[in-house]
């Protein structure tokens, strides 16, 4: 992706103008449909009039995805293919893609034909029309993935935990289609995990730091190819990432309720113990009170560290 293309005489030319939009497209074993997805995205963006670049990043695919991308690159003026030597995960692809992006607005989406990528210009227009909005997320109106009977309740539970901890309604916590302002996202890119929970992370990072997020209802199609989602492993990572992100930005939300419950139960048990056996305090009562005080102290200490870090 040269920034200063050579002029007719071989001398360095003028710097290439930065596009308004950068679309980051992770590709892993998508050989049968990746070119169709690129065609769909480029057709929508060409019709929109927005200047853009499409960063198709092959995450060390084991099929012919990279070969298909290399064949397609000369056919699309705005397509840039990046090949990773080792598989880093969707989060790593999105992080590096966003760091390399030159556009003011960055779009994340998938190459598996599930998201309505023809609507990407609509997301960009919403950001352009509303300067106070920093991220637009496609909120899926249905679940069409594998293990649907397990994914739906698990995602509902994780989303409710995230809503409780952020005091924000979140229609879709881990949608893969979103557009956001690159400058706002830069401080949070280092927090992105390598796996699928990177989309959860960027949502919680924005919400926890008072960056407004708008949700737009979208359809969600059955994916092409084979799903890379592993229910038990990825569900565990989603829950862990929600707690980790809220702890990172607002530890009082996680720890202080636990501390207050322990102290409250311990105090109630202390009163009960004194009524039943005056002047005698059982060990479990002492443990409840002590544990509550320790967790509360840790919550205050963690909050102090967060505030000191933000102010540094």
C-alpha positions as CSV (number, residue, x, y, z in Angstrom):
1,X,0.0,0.0,0.0
2,X,2.4,2.8,-1.1
3,X,1.6,6.2,0.2
4,X,3.8,8.0,-2.4
5,X,3.4,6.4,-5.8
6,X,6.1,7.1,-8.4
7,X,5.5,9.7,-11.0
8,X,5.9,9.1,-14.8
9,X,9.6,9.7,-14.7
10,X,10.1,7.4,-11.7
11,X,10.5,10.2,-9.2
12,X,8.3,10.1,-6.1
13,X,4.9,11.5,-6.7
14,X,2.5,13.3,-4.5
15,X,1.3,11.5,-1.4
16,X,-1.8,9.4,-2.0
17,X,-4.9,10.9,-0.5
18,X,-6.2,9.0,2.5
19,X,-9.6,7.4,2.0
20,X,-12.5,8.4,4.2
21,X,-13.4,4.7,5.0
22,X,-11.3,1.7,5.7
23,X,-13.0,-1.7,5.7
24,X,-11.2,-4.5,7.6
25,X,-12.2,-7.9,6.3
26,X,-10.7,-10.9,8.2
27,X,-10.4,-14.0,5.9
28,X,-9.8,-17.5,7.1
29,X,-10.7,-20.5,4.9
30,X,-13.3,-18.6,2.9
31,X,-12.1,-19.7,-0.6
32,X,-15.6,-20.5,-2.0
33,X,-17.2,-17.1,-1.3
34,X,-14.6,-14.5,-0.4
35,X,-14.5,-13.0,-3.9
36,X,-18.4,-12.7,-3.9
37,X,-18.1,-10.9,-0.6
38,X,-15.5,-8.5,-2.0
39,X,-17.7,-7.8,-5.0
40,X,-20.7,-7.0,-2.8
41,X,-18.7,-4.6,-0.6
42,X,-17.0,-2.8,-3.5
43,X,-20.2,-2.5,-5.4
44,X,-22.0,-0.9,-2.4
45,X,-19.1,1.4,-1.7
46,X,-18.5,2.5,-5.3
47,X,-22.2,3.4,-5.5
48,X,-22.1,5.4,-2.3
49,X,-19.5,7.9,-3.5
50,X,-17.3,7.5,-0.4
51,X,-13.6,7.1,-0.9
52,X,-12.5,3.9,0.7
53,X,-10.0,1.1,1.0
54,X,-10.8,-2.6,1.6
55,X,-8.1,-4.4,3.6
56,X,-8.6,-8.1,3.0
57,X,-6.4,-9.9,5.5
58,X,-5.7,-13.6,5.1
59,X,-5.1,-15.1,8.5
60,X,-2.9,-18.0,7.3
61,X,-5.7,-19.9,5.7
62,X,-5.1,-23.6,5.0
63,X,-7.2,-23.6,1.8
64,X,-6.9,-21.4,-1.4
65,X,-8.3,-18.2,0.2
66,X,-5.1,-16.3,-0.3
67,X,-4.8,-17.4,-3.9
68,X,-8.3,-16.2,-4.6
69,X,-7.5,-12.8,-2.9
70,X,-4.4,-12.4,-5.0
71,X,-6.3,-13.1,-8.2
72,X,-9.0,-10.6,-7.2
73,X,-6.6,-7.8,-6.1
74,X,-5.9,-6.5,-9.6
75,X,-9.6,-6.5,-10.4
76,X,-10.6,-4.1,-7.6
77,X,-9.0,-0.7,-7.4
78,X,-9.5,-0.3,-3.7
79,X,-8.7,-3.8,-2.6
80,X,-5.4,-4.4,-0.7
81,X,-4.5,-7.9,0.3
82,X,-2.5,-8.6,3.5
83,X,-1.2,-12.1,4.3
84,X,-0.3,-13.2,7.8
85,X,2.4,-15.9,8.1
86,X,0.8,-17.4,11.2
87,X,-2.8,-17.6,12.3
88,X,-3.5,-14.9,14.9
89,X,-7.2,-15.0,15.3
90,X,-10.0,-12.6,14.3
91,X,-9.1,-10.1,17.0
92,X,-5.5,-9.9,15.9
93,X,-6.6,-9.3,12.3
94,X,-9.0,-6.6,13.3
95,X,-6.4,-4.9,15.6
96,X,-3.7,-4.8,13.0
97,X,-6.1,-3.9,10.2
98,X,-7.4,-0.9,12.2
99,X,-3.8,0.2,13.0
100,X,-2.9,0.0,9.3
101,X,-6.1,1.7,8.2
102,X,-5.8,5.2,6.8
103,X,-9.5,6.1,6.8
104,X,-11.2,8.3,9.4
105,X,-13.9,5.7,9.8
106,X,-13.1,2.0,10.2
107,X,-15.6,-0.8,9.3
108,X,-15.4,-4.3,10.7
109,X,-17.3,-7.1,9.0
110,X,-16.9,-10.8,8.1
111,X,-16.3,-12.6,4.9
112,X,-18.8,-15.5,5.4
113,X,-21.8,-13.9,3.7
114,X,-23.8,-13.6,7.0
115,X,-23.9,-9.8,7.3
116,X,-25.7,-7.4,4.9
117,X,-22.4,-5.7,3.8
118,X,-24.3,-3.8,1.1
119,X,-25.5,-1.6,4.0
120,X,-22.0,-0.5,5.0
121,X,-22.5,2.9,3.4
122,X,-25.6,3.4,5.6
123,X,-23.4,2.9,8.7
124,X,-20.9,5.4,7.4
125,X,-23.6,7.9,6.6
126,X,-25.0,7.6,10.1
127,X,-21.6,8.5,11.6
128,X,-21.1,11.4,9.2
129,X,-24.6,12.8,10.0
130,X,-24.2,12.4,13.8
131,X,-20.9,13.8,15.1
132,X,-21.9,12.8,18.7
133,X,-22.0,9.1,17.8
134,X,-18.7,7.3,17.8
135,X,-19.8,3.8,16.8
136,X,-22.7,2.2,14.8
137,X,-23.3,-1.5,15.4
138,X,-25.5,-3.8,13.3
139,X,-27.9,-5.4,15.9
140,X,-28.9,-8.8,14.5
141,X,-32.7,-9.5,14.7
142,X,-32.2,-13.3,14.7
143,X,-29.6,-16.0,15.5
144,X,-28.7,-18.1,12.5
145,X,-25.5,-19.7,13.6
146,X,-24.7,-23.3,14.6
147,X,-25.7,-24.6,18.1
148,X,-28.6,-22.1,18.0
149,X,-30.4,-23.7,20.9
150,X,-27.3,-23.1,23.1
151,X,-26.1,-19.8,21.7
152,X,-29.3,-17.9,22.1
153,X,-29.7,-18.3,25.9
154,X,-25.9,-18.1,26.5
155,X,-25.7,-14.8,24.5
156,X,-28.8,-13.4,26.3
157,X,-27.2,-14.1,29.7
158,X,-23.9,-12.6,28.8
159,X,-25.6,-9.6,27.3
160,X,-27.7,-9.0,30.4
161,X,-24.5,-9.2,32.6
162,X,-22.9,-6.6,30.3
163,X,-25.9,-4.4,30.4
164,X,-26.0,-4.6,34.2
165,X,-22.4,-3.7,34.5
166,X,-22.4,-0.9,32.0
167,X,-25.9,0.5,32.8
168,X,-26.6,0.5,29.1
169,X,-29.1,-1.4,26.9
170,X,-27.1,-3.5,24.5
171,X,-29.2,-5.1,21.7
172,X,-26.3,-7.1,20.3
173,X,-23.0,-7.4,22.2
174,X,-20.9,-9.3,19.7
175,X,-22.1,-8.3,16.3
176,X,-19.3,-8.5,13.7
177,X,-20.7,-5.6,11.6
178,X,-19.8,-2.2,12.9
179,X,-18.4,1.2,11.9
180,X,-16.5,3.5,14.3
181,X,-14.2,6.5,14.4
182,X,-10.6,5.2,14.1
183,X,-9.2,8.0,16.3
184,X,-11.6,7.1,19.2
185,X,-10.7,3.4,19.0
186,X,-6.9,3.7,19.0
187,X,-6.4,3.8,22.8
188,X,-8.4,0.5,23.1
189,X,-6.9,-1.6,20.4
190,X,-4.2,-3.0,22.7
191,X,-7.0,-4.5,24.8
192,X,-8.4,-6.6,22.0
193,X,-8.1,-10.4,22.6
194,X,-7.1,-12.5,19.6
195,X,-10.4,-14.4,19.3
196,X,-14.0,-13.6,18.5
197,X,-14.6,-11.7,21.8
198,X,-12.7,-8.7,20.2
199,X,-16.1,-7.3,19.0
200,X,-17.4,-7.6,22.6
201,X,-14.3,-5.8,23.8
202,X,-14.6,-2.8,21.5
203,X,-18.3,-2.4,22.4
204,X,-17.6,-2.4,26.1
205,X,-14.6,-0.1,25.7
206,X,-16.7,2.5,24.0
207,X,-19.6,2.2,26.4
208,X,-17.4,2.2,29.6
209,X,-15.7,5.4,28.4
210,X,-18.9,7.3,27.5
211,X,-18.5,7.0,23.7
212,X,-22.0,6.9,22.3
213,X,-23.0,3.7,20.4
214,X,-26.0,3.5,18.1
215,X,-27.6,0.2,17.1
216,X,-29.2,-0.5,13.7
217,X,-31.3,-3.6,13.2
218,X,-29.9,-5.9,10.5
219,X,-30.7,-9.3,9.1
220,X,-28.3,-12.2,9.7
221,X,-28.0,-14.9,7.2
222,X,-26.7,-18.5,7.5
223,X,-23.0,-18.4,7.1
224,X,-21.3,-19.9,4.0
225,X,-18.6,-22.5,4.7
226,X,-17.8,-24.0,8.1
227,X,-18.2,-22.1,11.4
228,X,-15.1,-21.4,13.5
229,X,-17.2,-20.8,16.6
230,X,-16.7,-23.3,19.5
231,X,-19.6,-23.0,21.9
232,X,-18.0,-23.9,25.3
233,X,-14.7,-22.3,24.7
234,X,-15.9,-19.1,23.1
235,X,-18.9,-18.7,25.5
236,X,-16.4,-18.9,28.4
237,X,-14.2,-16.3,26.8
238,X,-17.1,-14.0,26.2
239,X,-18.1,-14.1,29.9
240,X,-14.5,-13.6,31.0
241,X,-14.0,-10.7,28.6
242,X,-17.1,-8.9,29.8
243,X,-15.9,-9.1,33.4
244,X,-12.3,-8.2,32.4
245,X,-13.3,-5.1,30.5
246,X,-15.6,-3.8,33.2
247,X,-13.0,-4.5,35.8
248,X,-10.5,-2.6,33.6
249,X,-12.6,0.5,33.4
250,X,-14.9,0.4,36.4
251,X,-13.8,-2.3,39.0
252,X,-16.3,-1.0,41.6
253,X,-19.1,-2.3,39.4
254,X,-17.9,-5.8,39.8
255,X,-16.3,-5.9,43.3
256,X,-18.3,-3.6,45.4
257,X,-21.6,-5.4,45.2
258,X,-19.8,-8.6,46.2
259,X,-18.2,-6.8,49.2
260,X,-21.5,-5.3,50.3
261,X,-23.3,-8.6,50.1
262,X,-20.7,-10.4,52.1
263,X,-20.7,-7.6,54.8
264,X,-24.5,-7.5,54.8
265,X,-24.8,-11.3,55.2
266,X,-22.1,-11.3,57.9
267,X,-23.7,-8.5,59.8
268,X,-27.1,-10.2,59.7
269,X,-25.5,-13.5,60.9
270,X,-23.7,-11.6,63.7
271,X,-27.0,-10.3,65.0
272,X,-28.6,-13.7,64.7
273,X,-25.6,-15.3,66.6
274,X,-25.8,-12.7,69.4
275,X,-29.5,-13.4,69.9
276,X,-29.0,-17.1,69.9
277,X,-25.7,-17.3,71.8
278,X,-24.7,-13.9,73.3
279,X,-21.0,-13.0,73.4
280,X,-20.1,-15.8,71.0
281,X,-19.0,-15.1,67.4
282,X,-18.7,-18.2,65.2
283,X,-15.7,-18.5,62.8
284,X,-18.0,-18.4,59.7
285,X,-19.4,-15.1,60.7
286,X,-15.9,-13.6,61.2
287,X,-15.0,-15.0,57.8
288,X,-18.0,-13.4,56.1
289,X,-17.3,-10.0,57.6
290,X,-13.5,-10.2,57.0
291,X,-14.0,-11.3,53.4
292,X,-16.4,-8.5,52.7
293,X,-14.0,-5.9,54.1
294,X,-11.1,-7.4,52.1
295,X,-13.0,-7.4,48.8
296,X,-14.2,-3.8,49.5
297,X,-10.7,-2.7,50.1
298,X,-9.6,-4.3,46.9
299,X,-12.4,-2.6,45.0
300,X,-11.4,0.8,46.3
301,X,-7.7,0.1,45.5
302,X,-8.5,-1.1,42.0
303,X,-10.7,2.0,41.4
304,X,-7.8,4.2,42.6
305,X,-5.4,2.5,40.2
306,X,-7.9,3.0,37.3
307,X,-8.3,6.7,38.1
308,X,-4.6,7.2,38.4
309,X,-4.0,5.4,35.1
310,X,-6.6,7.6,33.3
311,X,-5.2,10.7,34.7
312,X,-1.6,9.9,33.8
